[in-house]
Amino acid sequence: MKIIYKNRIGDNVTFARLEEPGKWIVRFDDELSYRAAYASEDCKDLAFVDPAGGPCIAVGSVIPKTKYEITRICHETYHVDSNGFEYSGIILYTQA
């Protein structure tokens, strides 16, 4: 499932469900600038990610156009290809 959200400045924010249940990746058009705040002292989890033009994506909020509540946000590897290249990004966790 892929959801494309057009924010208030006209850029797309894409939410794509990964193969693992309850796991989504969020991508911003043209690598928009964004703000983020750490939720833990070990700097592994984020409290929110706020791309320029929105939407603010926070723990406890819902992925736009769905009923999936975000329970965790982090930056991590989500795929390793056959050549060993790691793909990473902002990952949203929801209840499956």
Residue frames as qw, qx, qy, qz and C-alpha x, y, z in Angstrom:
[[0.000, 0.891, 0.454, 0.000, 0.00, 0.00, 0.00],
 [0.413, 0.023, 0.019, 0.910, 1.29, 3.45, -0.91],
 [0.027, -0.880, -0.455, 0.136, -0.28, 6.73, 0.13],
 [0.409, 0.248, 0.093, 0.873, 0.74, 10.01, -1.45],
 [0.185, -0.817, -0.435, 0.329, -0.09, 13.10, 0.59],
 [0.360, 0.580, 0.129, 0.720, 0.21, 16.50, -1.11],
 [0.390, -0.484, -0.441, 0.648, 1.22, 18.98, 1.58],
 [0.073, 0.882, 0.334, -0.323, 0.39, 22.67, 1.83],
 [0.038, -0.720, 0.372, 0.584, 3.31, 23.79, -0.36],
 [0.745, 0.511, -0.173, -0.392, 2.43, 21.27, -3.08],
 [0.195, 0.490, -0.850, -0.010, 5.13, 18.68, -2.42],
 [0.859, -0.134, -0.401, -0.289, 4.39, 14.98, -2.02],
 [0.298, -0.462, 0.761, -0.344, 4.98, 13.04, 1.16],
 [0.746, 0.100, -0.566, -0.337, 4.77, 9.32, 0.43],
 [0.565, -0.360, 0.644, -0.370, 3.94, 6.65, 2.98],
 [0.694, 0.263, -0.603, -0.292, 4.68, 3.11, 1.75],
 [0.843, -0.378, 0.291, -0.247, 3.93, -0.04, 3.71],
 [0.124, 0.550, -0.822, -0.075, 6.89, -2.41, 3.87],
 [0.637, 0.006, -0.739, -0.216, 6.64, -6.20, 3.76],
 [0.282, -0.096, -0.794, 0.529, 6.95, -6.51, 7.53],
 [0.265, -0.719, -0.600, -0.230, 3.52, -5.97, 9.16],
 [0.382, -0.869, -0.249, 0.191, 3.14, -2.63, 10.92],
 [0.503, -0.434, 0.238, 0.708, 6.19, -1.08, 9.27],
 [0.439, 0.850, 0.281, 0.076, 6.07, 1.90, 6.87],
 [0.518, -0.114, 0.119, 0.839, 8.68, 4.11, 5.21],
 [0.161, 0.913, 0.285, -0.243, 8.05, 7.80, 4.68],
 [0.559, 0.082, 0.313, 0.764, 9.68, 9.70, 1.81],
 [0.073, 0.807, 0.183, -0.556, 9.69, 13.40, 0.97],
 [0.632, 0.726, 0.184, 0.199, 9.75, 14.87, -2.56],
 [0.442, 0.738, -0.208, 0.466, 13.19, 16.14, -3.52],
 [0.630, -0.157, -0.504, 0.570, 14.46, 15.34, -0.03],
 [0.203, -0.841, -0.164, -0.474, 12.57, 18.22, 1.54],
 [0.151, 0.357, -0.612, 0.690, 14.12, 19.74, 4.59],
 [0.661, -0.526, -0.462, -0.269, 12.54, 18.53, 7.81],
 [0.218, -0.585, 0.538, -0.566, 12.77, 18.97, 11.56],
 [0.790, -0.190, -0.580, -0.055, 12.93, 16.06, 13.96],
 [0.339, -0.664, 0.455, -0.487, 13.27, 15.57, 17.70],
 [0.402, 0.160, -0.889, 0.150, 14.76, 12.62, 19.49],
 [0.711, -0.477, -0.195, -0.477, 12.46, 10.72, 21.83],
 [0.912, -0.371, -0.099, 0.145, 15.14, 8.82, 23.72],
 [0.323, -0.855, 0.349, 0.207, 18.55, 9.56, 25.19],
 [0.655, -0.180, 0.628, 0.379, 20.20, 6.91, 23.02],
 [0.229, 0.557, -0.294, -0.742, 19.03, 8.84, 19.92],
 [0.183, 0.046, 0.934, 0.305, 17.45, 5.77, 18.31],
 [0.105, 0.642, 0.757, 0.060, 13.82, 6.88, 18.34],
 [0.052, 0.201, 0.134, 0.969, 12.25, 10.11, 17.13],
 [0.178, 0.426, 0.626, -0.628, 9.29, 11.88, 18.76],
 [0.508, 0.746, 0.323, -0.283, 8.30, 13.54, 15.47],
 [0.427, -0.003, 0.490, 0.760, 9.39, 14.35, 11.93],
 [0.245, 0.801, 0.354, -0.416, 8.04, 17.57, 10.44],
 [0.533, 0.206, 0.456, 0.682, 8.80, 18.09, 6.73],
 [0.031, 0.242, -0.071, -0.967, 8.62, 21.56, 5.22],
 [0.448, -0.024, -0.410, -0.794, 4.95, 22.10, 4.34],
 [0.660, -0.149, 0.501, -0.539, 3.77, 19.30, 6.64],
 [0.644, -0.643, -0.184, -0.371, 2.30, 17.08, 7.75],
 [0.188, -0.591, 0.682, -0.387, 3.88, 16.79, 11.18],
 [0.824, -0.018, -0.551, -0.129, 4.35, 13.04, 11.72],
 [0.200, -0.542, 0.599, -0.554, 4.43, 12.22, 15.44],
 [0.211, -0.075, -0.956, 0.189, 4.17, 9.22, 17.71],
 [0.168, 0.414, 0.686, -0.574, 0.46, 8.91, 18.50],
 [0.416, 0.469, -0.119, -0.770, -0.69, 10.51, 15.25],
 [0.776, 0.303, 0.546, -0.089, -2.31, 8.63, 12.37],
 [0.334, -0.088, 0.618, 0.706, -0.82, 8.05, 8.91],
 [0.368, 0.352, -0.037, -0.860, -2.87, 10.31, 6.59],
 [0.659, 0.196, -0.406, -0.602, -5.80, 8.66, 4.79],
 [0.581, -0.008, -0.813, 0.041, -5.57, 5.58, 7.05],
 [0.676, -0.660, -0.092, -0.315, -6.52, 4.45, 10.55],
 [0.848, 0.011, -0.339, 0.408, -2.96, 3.36, 11.42],
 [0.359, -0.927, 0.089, -0.068, -1.66, 5.04, 14.57],
 [0.546, 0.582, -0.480, 0.364, 2.10, 5.60, 14.72],
 [0.808, -0.580, -0.102, 0.022, 3.66, 3.89, 17.74],
 [0.642, -0.500, 0.271, 0.514, 7.35, 4.45, 16.96],
 [0.522, 0.849, -0.072, 0.034, 9.49, 6.52, 14.57],
 [0.625, -0.561, 0.387, 0.380, 13.15, 5.81, 13.86],
 [0.466, 0.738, -0.419, -0.250, 15.83, 6.03, 11.18],
 [0.643, -0.318, 0.696, 0.029, 16.99, 2.52, 10.29],
 [0.103, 0.269, -0.822, -0.491, 17.88, 0.06, 7.55],
 [0.727, 0.184, 0.338, -0.569, 14.82, -1.52, 5.96],
 [0.924, 0.370, 0.079, -0.063, 16.39, -3.58, 3.15],
 [0.322, -0.603, 0.631, 0.366, 19.73, -5.11, 2.16],
 [0.763, 0.508, -0.181, -0.355, 20.08, -6.07, -1.51],
 [0.990, 0.060, 0.029, 0.122, 21.98, -9.05, -2.95],
 [0.579, 0.558, -0.248, 0.540, 25.13, -6.92, -3.24],
 [0.551, -0.331, -0.488, 0.591, 25.02, -5.99, 0.42],
 [0.043, 0.327, 0.036, 0.943, 23.86, -2.43, -0.18],
 [0.125, -0.464, -0.745, 0.463, 21.75, -1.18, 2.73],
 [0.096, -0.555, -0.369, -0.739, 18.69, 1.00, 2.17],
 [0.263, -0.381, -0.639, 0.614, 17.72, 3.14, 5.13],
 [0.105, -0.486, -0.293, -0.817, 15.19, 5.82, 5.86],
 [0.330, -0.177, 0.447, -0.813, 12.62, 7.14, 8.29],
 [0.351, -0.180, -0.905, -0.159, 10.57, 4.16, 9.43],
 [0.506, -0.280, 0.187, -0.794, 7.14, 4.41, 11.04],
 [0.146, -0.073, -0.979, 0.120, 5.82, 1.57, 13.19],
 [0.574, -0.193, -0.032, -0.795, 2.10, 1.00, 13.63],
 [0.598, -0.054, 0.738, -0.306, 0.02, -1.74, 15.13],
 [0.092, -0.077, 0.869, 0.479, -0.30, -4.43, 12.45]]
